[in-house]
Amino acid sequence: MVAAGMGVTILSDMVYRPWSLEGQRIEQRVTVEPVPSMDVGLTWARHRPLVGPAQVFRAFLSLILGSGG
């Protein structure tokens, strides 16, 4: 939607790229006000233990973000 001119978004520098998957140009603009930090969370049902890939993803988030468990 952003590349089609129908929306805006705030992305971290890590995920920004100057084109869409369809090859349309995406324009980057600097915000006047600082962007507040964004929280990331992971939830799952207590009665269903996490399986392999989900365990790896949880460990990755814990390592990168420095909290959780």
MDTraj code that builds the backbone (N, CA, C; nanometers):
import mdtraj as md
import numpy as np

residues = "MET VAL ALA ALA GLY MET GLY VAL THR ILE LEU SER ASP MET VAL TYR ARG PRO TRP SER LEU GLU GLY GLN ARG ILE GLU GLN ARG VAL THR VAL GLU PRO VAL PRO SER MET ASP VAL GLY LEU THR TRP ALA ARG HIS ARG PRO LEU VAL GLY PRO ALA GLN VAL PHE ARG ALA PHE LEU SER LEU ILE LEU GLY SER GLY GLY".split()
xyz = np.array([
    [0.0816, -0.1187, 0.0000],
    [0.0000, 0.0000, 0.0000],
    [0.0863, 0.1256, 0.0000],
    [0.1986, 0.1185, 0.0701],
    [0.2878, 0.2342, 0.0732],
    [0.3421, 0.2625, -0.0661],
    [0.3916, 0.1606, -0.1338],
    [0.4491, 0.1788, -0.2676],
    [0.3446, 0.2243, -0.3686],
    [0.2184, 0.1874, -0.3457],
    [0.1112, 0.2274, -0.4365],
    [0.0592, 0.3668, -0.4057],
    [0.1160, 0.4321, -0.3025],
    [0.0732, 0.5677, -0.2672],
    [-0.0538, 0.5708, -0.1850],
    [-0.0898, 0.4589, -0.1219],
    [-0.2138, 0.4514, -0.0446],
    [-0.1898, 0.4352, 0.1047],
    [-0.0686, 0.4611, 0.1522],
    [-0.0422, 0.4455, 0.2939],
    [0.0961, 0.4928, 0.3310],
    [0.1186, 0.4986, 0.4618],
    [0.2499, 0.5338, 0.5157],
    [0.2823, 0.4345, 0.6257],
    [0.4101, 0.4224, 0.6588],
    [0.4515, 0.3342, 0.7675],
    [0.5794, 0.3875, 0.8290],
    [0.6087, 0.3430, 0.9471],
    [0.7362, 0.3735, 1.0124],
    [0.8109, 0.2421, 1.0244],
    [0.9288, 0.2357, 0.9648],
    [1.0112, 0.1149, 0.9671],
    [1.1460, 0.1450, 1.0298],
    [1.2047, 0.0445, 1.0898],
    [1.3418, 0.0615, 1.1376],
    [1.4345, 0.0594, 1.0165],
    [1.5525, 0.1130, 1.0326],
    [1.6504, 0.1117, 0.9235],
    [1.6830, -0.0297, 0.8790],
    [1.6703, -0.1259, 0.9711],
    [1.7055, -0.2635, 0.9397],
    [1.6144, -0.3241, 0.8322],
    [1.4873, -0.2860, 0.8290],
    [1.3943, -0.3480, 0.7346],
    [1.3593, -0.2594, 0.6159],
    [1.4010, -0.1343, 0.6148],
    [1.3693, -0.0449, 0.5026],
    [1.4471, -0.0844, 0.3777],
    [1.3800, -0.0788, 0.2655],
    [1.4460, -0.0905, 0.1352],
    [1.3737, 0.0049, 0.0401],
    [1.4422, 0.0594, -0.0594],
    [1.3833, 0.1643, -0.1431],
    [1.2919, 0.1143, -0.2552],
    [1.2449, -0.0100, -0.2486],
    [1.1523, -0.0612, -0.3508],
    [1.0581, -0.1623, -0.2866],
    [0.9414, -0.1804, -0.3481],
    [0.8449, -0.2789, -0.3001],
    [0.8737, -0.4138, -0.3644],
    [0.8004, -0.5151, -0.3237],
    [0.8155, -0.6472, -0.3850],
    [0.7765, -0.6440, -0.5323],
    [0.6906, -0.5485, -0.5690],
    [0.6495, -0.5333, -0.7085],
    [0.7442, -0.4444, -0.7879],
    [0.8485, -0.3945, -0.7237],
    [0.9467, -0.3110, -0.7922],
    [0.9149, -0.1629, -0.7928],
    [0.8124, -0.1222, -0.7184],
    [0.7782, 0.0203, -0.7110],
    [0.8699, 0.0906, -0.6117],
    [0.9029, 0.2151, -0.6415],
    [0.9927, 0.2942, -0.5563],
    [0.9222, 0.3335, -0.4277],
    [0.9928, 0.3228, -0.3155],
    [0.9413, 0.3662, -0.1858],
    [1.0278, 0.4818, -0.1391],
    [0.9633, 0.5924, -0.1086],
    [1.0355, 0.7132, -0.0680],
    [1.0536, 0.7158, 0.0829],
    [1.1732, 0.7499, 0.1257],
    [1.2040, 0.7595, 0.2682],
    [1.2023, 0.9054, 0.3098],
    [1.1376, 0.9327, 0.4221],
    [1.1352, 1.0680, 0.4776],
    [1.1713, 1.0617, 0.6250],
    [1.2394, 1.1631, 0.6713],
    [1.2782, 1.1713, 0.8118],
    [1.1635, 1.2363, 0.8897],
    [1.1309, 1.1801, 1.0057],
    [1.0248, 1.2380, 1.0883],
    [1.0782, 1.3567, 1.1665],
    [0.9919, 1.4521, 1.1935],
    [1.0307, 1.5698, 1.2706],
    [1.0453, 1.5322, 1.4180],
    [0.9503, 1.4578, 1.4697],
    [0.9528, 1.4132, 1.6093],
    [1.0198, 1.2764, 1.6174],
    [1.0901, 1.2478, 1.7253],
    [1.1497, 1.1143, 1.7389],
    [1.0404, 1.0079, 1.7498],
    [1.0673, 0.8920, 1.6953],
    [0.9723, 0.7805, 1.7002],
    [0.9954, 0.7052, 1.8311],
    [0.8884, 0.6818, 1.9090],
    [0.9066, 0.6089, 2.0346],
    [0.9492, 0.4648, 2.0086],
    [1.0088, 0.4032, 2.1098],
    [1.0514, 0.2639, 2.0952],
    [0.9299, 0.1752, 2.0725],
    [0.9522, 0.0608, 2.0087],
    [0.8442, -0.0329, 1.9805],
    [0.8667, -0.1606, 2.0590],
    [0.7650, -0.2052, 2.1290],
    [0.7734, -0.3272, 2.2077],
    [0.7442, -0.4483, 2.1199],
    [0.8104, -0.5583, 2.1502],
    [0.7879, -0.6848, 2.0805],
    [0.7511, -0.7875, 2.1857],
    [0.6492, -0.8655, 2.1580],
    [0.6075, -0.9675, 2.2518],
    [0.5806, -1.0989, 2.1822],
    [0.5814, -1.2050, 2.2593],
    [0.5531, -1.3383, 2.2069],
    [0.4620, -1.4067, 2.3083],
    [0.3497, -1.4582, 2.2615],
    [0.2566, -1.5268, 2.3506],
    [0.2248, -1.6646, 2.2938],
    [0.1867, -1.7544, 2.3827],
    [0.1450, -1.8880, 2.3414],
    [0.0577, -1.9460, 2.4514],
    [-0.0190, -2.0483, 2.4171],
    [-0.1090, -2.1131, 2.5127],
    [-0.0279, -2.1928, 2.6143],
    [-0.0589, -2.1777, 2.7421],
    [0.0141, -2.2489, 2.8480],
    [0.0050, -2.3997, 2.8338],
    [-0.1089, -2.4481, 2.7912],
    [-0.1291, -2.5931, 2.7827],
    [-0.0652, -2.6557, 2.6588],
    [-0.0070, -2.5751, 2.5727],
    [0.0602, -2.6268, 2.4528],
    [0.2058, -2.5818, 2.4547],
    [0.2993, -2.6708, 2.4856],
    [0.4401, -2.6316, 2.4885],
    [0.4880, -2.5884, 2.3490],
    [0.5851, -2.4987, 2.3481],
    [0.6418, -2.4524, 2.2208],
    [0.7173, -2.5651, 2.1525],
    [0.6995, -2.5765, 2.0220],
    [0.7717, -2.6771, 1.9436],
    [0.9014, -2.6155, 1.8908],
    [0.9856, -2.6974, 1.8306],
    [1.1198, -2.6592, 1.7863],
    [1.1369, -2.5188, 1.7298],
    [1.0755, -2.4858, 1.6149],
    [1.0966, -2.3522, 1.5562],
    [1.0537, -2.2386, 1.6488],
    [0.9447, -2.2580, 1.7209],
    [0.8983, -2.1542, 1.8128],
    [0.9954, -2.1375, 1.9301],
    [1.0528, -2.2461, 1.9777],
    [1.1535, -2.2378, 2.0840],
    [1.2761, -2.1611, 2.0371],
    [1.3177, -2.1871, 1.9141],
    [1.4338, -2.1173, 1.8578],
    [1.4032, -1.9688, 1.8443],
    [1.2830, -1.9353, 1.7955],
    [1.2445, -1.7949, 1.7805],
    [1.2390, -1.7252, 1.9157],
    [1.1834, -1.7905, 2.0177],
    [1.1785, -1.7320, 2.1518],
    [1.3203, -1.7090, 2.2053],
    [1.4091, -1.8046, 2.1853],
    [1.5479, -1.7897, 2.2306],
    [1.6160, -1.6748, 2.1573],
    [1.5896, -1.6612, 2.0274],
    [1.6448, -1.5521, 1.9493],
    [1.5979, -1.4171, 2.0029],
    [1.4666, -1.4022, 2.0259],
    [1.4143, -1.2756, 2.0777],
    [1.4748, -1.2438, 2.2136],
    [1.4857, -1.3456, 2.2985],
    [1.5425, -1.3255, 2.4312],
    [1.6879, -1.2793, 2.4221],
    [1.7640, -1.3381, 2.3318],
    [1.9044, -1.3012, 2.3133],
    [1.9170, -1.1592, 2.2586],
    [1.8434, -1.1283, 2.1530],
    [1.8542, -0.9992, 2.0859],
    [1.7986, -0.8862, 2.1719],
    [1.6856, -0.9109, 2.2375],
    [1.6202, -0.8056, 2.3144],
    [1.6691, -0.8008, 2.4595],
    [1.7378, -0.9050, 2.5027],
    [1.7980, -0.9031, 2.6351],
    [1.7040, -0.9231, 2.7505],
    [1.5820, -0.9730, 2.7244],
    [1.4903, -0.9986, 2.8352],
    [1.3935, -1.1089, 2.7945],
    [1.3066, -1.1424, 2.8826],
    [1.2098, -1.2471, 2.8535],
    [1.2612, -1.3815, 2.8983],
    [1.2125, -1.4856, 2.8362],
    [1.2607, -1.6153, 2.8756],
    [1.1753, -1.7188, 2.8236],
])
top = md.Topology()
chain = top.add_chain()
for i, resn in enumerate(residues, 1):
    res = top.add_residue(resn, chain, resSeq=i)
    for name in ("N", "CA", "C"):
        top.add_atom(name, md.element.get_by_symbol(name[0]), res)
traj = md.Trajectory(xyz[None], top)
